Amino acid sequence: MRTWLKNIRTEKNLTQSEIAKMAGVDVTMISKIELGERRPSVEVAKKIAAVLGFDWTRFYDDEQAASK
């Protein structure tokens, strides 16, 4: 689960639906990414990060930490 992603989203008072619309992706994708069920492509990671204002590589840092 990517709690950090949900925390950033909620701090900005945005819903998953709003993020999805702003990033141009399906809301189910946002949900699955937050739950850790899906890994975003680089393109999608960049879009979500741009909307929420963080470095897109954080998605992959998260995975590397989890695999150690």
Chimera marker file (.cmm) of the C-alpha trace (Angstrom):
<marker_set name="trace">
<marker id="1" x="0.000" y="0.000" z="0.000" r="1" g="1" b="0" radius="0.5"/>
<marker id="2" x="1.281" y="3.447" z="-0.886" r="1" g="1" b="0" radius="0.5"/>
<marker id="3" x="0.123" y="5.361" z="2.172" r="1" g="1" b="0" radius="0.5"/>
<marker id="4" x="2.423" y="8.240" z="1.272" r="1" g="1" b="0" radius="0.5"/>
<marker id="5" x="0.519" y="8.758" z="-1.988" r="1" g="1" b="0" radius="0.5"/>
<marker id="6" x="-2.863" y="8.816" z="-0.265" r="1" g="1" b="0" radius="0.5"/>
<marker id="7" x="-1.480" y="11.222" z="2.348" r="1" g="1" b="0" radius="0.5"/>
<marker id="8" x="-0.256" y="13.658" z="-0.317" r="1" g="1" b="0" radius="0.5"/>
<marker id="9" x="-3.618" y="13.471" z="-2.097" r="1" g="1" b="0" radius="0.5"/>
<marker id="10" x="-5.665" y="14.042" z="1.051" r="1" g="1" b="0" radius="0.5"/>
<marker id="11" x="-3.399" y="16.899" z="2.206" r="1" g="1" b="0" radius="0.5"/>
<marker id="12" x="-4.316" y="18.636" z="-1.041" r="1" g="1" b="0" radius="0.5"/>
<marker id="13" x="-8.016" y="17.881" z="-0.433" r="1" g="1" b="0" radius="0.5"/>
<marker id="14" x="-8.340" y="15.968" z="-3.694" r="1" g="1" b="0" radius="0.5"/>
<marker id="15" x="-10.320" y="12.813" z="-4.396" r="1" g="1" b="0" radius="0.5"/>
<marker id="16" x="-9.072" y="9.895" z="-6.447" r="1" g="1" b="0" radius="0.5"/>
<marker id="17" x="-11.558" y="10.931" z="-9.117" r="1" g="1" b="0" radius="0.5"/>
<marker id="18" x="-10.177" y="14.473" z="-9.257" r="1" g="1" b="0" radius="0.5"/>
<marker id="19" x="-6.592" y="13.219" z="-9.534" r="1" g="1" b="0" radius="0.5"/>
<marker id="20" x="-7.613" y="10.803" z="-12.282" r="1" g="1" b="0" radius="0.5"/>
<marker id="21" x="-9.317" y="13.537" z="-14.266" r="1" g="1" b="0" radius="0.5"/>
<marker id="22" x="-6.409" y="15.963" z="-13.864" r="1" g="1" b="0" radius="0.5"/>
<marker id="23" x="-3.848" y="13.293" z="-14.807" r="1" g="1" b="0" radius="0.5"/>
<marker id="24" x="-5.933" y="11.883" z="-17.654" r="1" g="1" b="0" radius="0.5"/>
<marker id="25" x="-6.130" y="8.349" z="-16.274" r="1" g="1" b="0" radius="0.5"/>
<marker id="26" x="-8.944" y="6.110" z="-15.072" r="1" g="1" b="0" radius="0.5"/>
<marker id="27" x="-10.006" y="6.431" z="-11.424" r="1" g="1" b="0" radius="0.5"/>
<marker id="28" x="-9.589" y="2.677" z="-10.925" r="1" g="1" b="0" radius="0.5"/>
<marker id="29" x="-5.923" y="3.081" z="-11.889" r="1" g="1" b="0" radius="0.5"/>
<marker id="30" x="-5.444" y="5.680" z="-9.136" r="1" g="1" b="0" radius="0.5"/>
<marker id="31" x="-7.155" y="3.400" z="-6.631" r="1" g="1" b="0" radius="0.5"/>
<marker id="32" x="-5.051" y="0.372" z="-7.571" r="1" g="1" b="0" radius="0.5"/>
<marker id="33" x="-1.838" y="2.407" z="-7.476" r="1" g="1" b="0" radius="0.5"/>
<marker id="34" x="-2.676" y="3.715" z="-3.983" r="1" g="1" b="0" radius="0.5"/>
<marker id="35" x="-3.484" y="0.193" z="-2.810" r="1" g="1" b="0" radius="0.5"/>
<marker id="36" x="-0.209" y="-1.099" z="-4.236" r="1" g="1" b="0" radius="0.5"/>
<marker id="37" x="-2.016" y="-3.437" z="-6.629" r="1" g="1" b="0" radius="0.5"/>
<marker id="38" x="-0.630" y="-1.728" z="-9.735" r="1" g="1" b="0" radius="0.5"/>
<marker id="39" x="2.676" y="-0.158" z="-10.620" r="1" g="1" b="0" radius="0.5"/>
<marker id="40" x="2.244" y="2.953" z="-12.750" r="1" g="1" b="0" radius="0.5"/>
<marker id="41" x="4.044" y="3.246" z="-16.054" r="1" g="1" b="0" radius="0.5"/>
<marker id="42" x="6.643" y="6.010" z="-16.207" r="1" g="1" b="0" radius="0.5"/>
<marker id="43" x="4.175" y="8.118" z="-18.211" r="1" g="1" b="0" radius="0.5"/>
<marker id="44" x="1.385" y="7.699" z="-15.651" r="1" g="1" b="0" radius="0.5"/>
<marker id="45" x="3.785" y="8.198" z="-12.734" r="1" g="1" b="0" radius="0.5"/>
<marker id="46" x="4.910" y="11.502" z="-14.253" r="1" g="1" b="0" radius="0.5"/>
<marker id="47" x="1.309" y="12.664" z="-14.757" r="1" g="1" b="0" radius="0.5"/>
<marker id="48" x="0.235" y="11.847" z="-11.199" r="1" g="1" b="0" radius="0.5"/>
<marker id="49" x="3.393" y="13.377" z="-9.734" r="1" g="1" b="0" radius="0.5"/>
<marker id="50" x="2.872" y="16.561" z="-11.752" r="1" g="1" b="0" radius="0.5"/>
<marker id="51" x="-0.683" y="16.892" z="-10.448" r="1" g="1" b="0" radius="0.5"/>
<marker id="52" x="0.333" y="16.275" z="-6.819" r="1" g="1" b="0" radius="0.5"/>
<marker id="53" x="3.670" y="18.076" z="-6.931" r="1" g="1" b="0" radius="0.5"/>
<marker id="54" x="6.305" y="15.452" z="-6.139" r="1" g="1" b="0" radius="0.5"/>
<marker id="55" x="9.163" y="13.734" z="-7.969" r="1" g="1" b="0" radius="0.5"/>
<marker id="56" x="7.748" y="10.909" z="-10.115" r="1" g="1" b="0" radius="0.5"/>
<marker id="57" x="10.653" y="8.611" z="-9.246" r="1" g="1" b="0" radius="0.5"/>
<marker id="58" x="9.208" y="8.270" z="-5.751" r="1" g="1" b="0" radius="0.5"/>
<marker id="59" x="6.935" y="5.514" z="-7.093" r="1" g="1" b="0" radius="0.5"/>
<marker id="60" x="10.018" y="3.433" z="-7.892" r="1" g="1" b="0" radius="0.5"/>
<marker id="61" x="11.940" y="4.347" z="-4.729" r="1" g="1" b="0" radius="0.5"/>
<marker id="62" x="8.941" y="2.956" z="-2.855" r="1" g="1" b="0" radius="0.5"/>
<marker id="63" x="9.240" y="-0.385" z="-4.651" r="1" g="1" b="0" radius="0.5"/>
<marker id="64" x="12.982" y="-0.670" z="-4.114" r="1" g="1" b="0" radius="0.5"/>
<marker id="65" x="12.573" y="-0.080" z="-0.379" r="1" g="1" b="0" radius="0.5"/>
<marker id="66" x="9.818" y="-2.700" z="-0.212" r="1" g="1" b="0" radius="0.5"/>
<marker id="67" x="11.957" y="-5.323" z="-1.948" r="1" g="1" b="0" radius="0.5"/>
<marker id="68" x="14.853" y="-5.022" z="0.533" r="1" g="1" b="0" radius="0.5"/>
<link id1="1" id2="2" r="1" g="1" b="0" radius="0.2"/>
<link id1="2" id2="3" r="1" g="1" b="0" radius="0.2"/>
<link id1="3" id2="4" r="1" g="1" b="0" radius="0.2"/>
<link id1="4" id2="5" r="1" g="1" b="0" radius="0.2"/>
<link id1="5" id2="6" r="1" g="1" b="0" radius="0.2"/>
<link id1="6" id2="7" r="1" g="1" b="0" radius="0.2"/>
<link id1="7" id2="8" r="1" g="1" b="0" radius="0.2"/>
<link id1="8" id2="9" r="1" g="1" b="0" radius="0.2"/>
<link id1="9" id2="10" r="1" g="1" b="0" radius="0.2"/>
<link id1="10" id2="11" r="1" g="1" b="0" radius="0.2"/>
<link id1="11" id2="12" r="1" g="1" b="0" radius="0.2"/>
<link id1="12" id2="13" r="1" g="1" b="0" radius="0.2"/>
<link id1="13" id2="14" r="1" g="1" b="0" radius="0.2"/>
<link id1="14" id2="15" r="1" g="1" b="0" radius="0.2"/>
<link id1="15" id2="16" r="1" g="1" b="0" radius="0.2"/>
<link id1="16" id2="17" r="1" g="1" b="0" radius="0.2"/>
<link id1="17" id2="18" r="1" g="1" b="0" radius="0.2"/>
<link id1="18" id2="19" r="1" g="1" b="0" radius="0.2"/>
<link id1="19" id2="20" r="1" g="1" b="0" radius="0.2"/>
<link id1="20" id2="21" r="1" g="1" b="0" radius="0.2"/>
<link id1="21" id2="22" r="1" g="1" b="0" radius="0.2"/>
<link id1="22" id2="23" r="1" g="1" b="0" radius="0.2"/>
<link id1="23" id2="24" r="1" g="1" b="0" radius="0.2"/>
<link id1="24" id2="25" r="1" g="1" b="0" radius="0.2"/>
<link id1="25" id2="26" r="1" g="1" b="0" radius="0.2"/>
<link id1="26" id2="27" r="1" g="1" b="0" radius="0.2"/>
<link id1="27" id2="28" r="1" g="1" b="0" radius="0.2"/>
<link id1="28" id2="29" r="1" g="1" b="0" radius="0.2"/>
<link id1="29" id2="30" r="1" g="1" b="0" radius="0.2"/>
<link id1="30" id2="31" r="1" g="1" b="0" radius="0.2"/>
<link id1="31" id2="32" r="1" g="1" b="0" radius="0.2"/>
<link id1="32" id2="33" r="1" g="1" b="0" radius="0.2"/>
<link id1="33" id2="34" r="1" g="1" b="0" radius="0.2"/>
<link id1="34" id2="35" r="1" g="1" b="0" radius="0.2"/>
<link id1="35" id2="36" r="1" g="1" b="0" radius="0.2"/>
<link id1="36" id2="37" r="1" g="1" b="0" radius="0.2"/>
<link id1="37" id2="38" r="1" g="1" b="0" radius="0.2"/>
<link id1="38" id2="39" r="1" g="1" b="0" radius="0.2"/>
<link id1="39" id2="40" r="1" g="1" b="0" radius="0.2"/>
<link id1="40" id2="41" r="1" g="1" b="0" radius="0.2"/>
<link id1="41" id2="42" r="1" g="1" b="0" radius="0.2"/>
<link id1="42" id2="43" r="1" g="1" b="0" radius="0.2"/>
<link id1="43" id2="44" r="1" g="1" b="0" radius="0.2"/>
<link id1="44" id2="45" r="1" g="1" b="0" radius="0.2"/>
<link id1="45" id2="46" r="1" g="1" b="0" radius="0.2"/>
<link id1="46" id2="47" r="1" g="1" b="0" radius="0.2"/>
<link id1="47" id2="48" r="1" g="1" b="0" radius="0.2"/>
<link id1="48" id2="49" r="1" g="1" b="0" radius="0.2"/>
<link id1="49" id2="50" r="1" g="1" b="0" radius="0.2"/>
<link id1="50" id2="51" r="1" g="1" b="0" radius="0.2"/>
<link id1="51" id2="52" r="1" g="1" b="0" radius="0.2"/>
<link id1="52" id2="53" r="1" g="1" b="0" radius="0.2"/>
<link id1="53" id2="54" r="1" g="1" b="0" radius="0.2"/>
<link id1="54" id2="55" r="1" g="1" b="0" radius="0.2"/>
<link id1="55" id2="56" r="1" g="1" b="0" radius="0.2"/>
<link id1="56" id2="57" r="1" g="1" b="0" radius="0.2"/>
<link id1="57" id2="58" r="1" g="1" b="0" radius="0.2"/>
<link id1="58" id2="59" r="1" g="1" b="0" radius="0.2"/>
<link id1="59" id2="60" r="1" g="1" b="0" radius="0.2"/>
<link id1="60" id2="61" r="1" g="1" b="0" radius="0.2"/>
<link id1="61" id2="62" r="1" g="1" b="0" radius="0.2"/>
<link id1="62" id2="63" r="1" g="1" b="0" radius="0.2"/>
<link id1="63" id2="64" r="1" g="1" b="0" radius="0.2"/>
<link id1="64" id2="65" r="1" g="1" b="0" radius="0.2"/>
<link id1="65" id2="66" r="1" g="1" b="0" radius="0.2"/>
<link id1="66" id2="67" r="1" g="1" b="0" radius="0.2"/>
<link id1="67" id2="68" r="1" g="1" b="0" radius="0.2"/>
</marker_set>
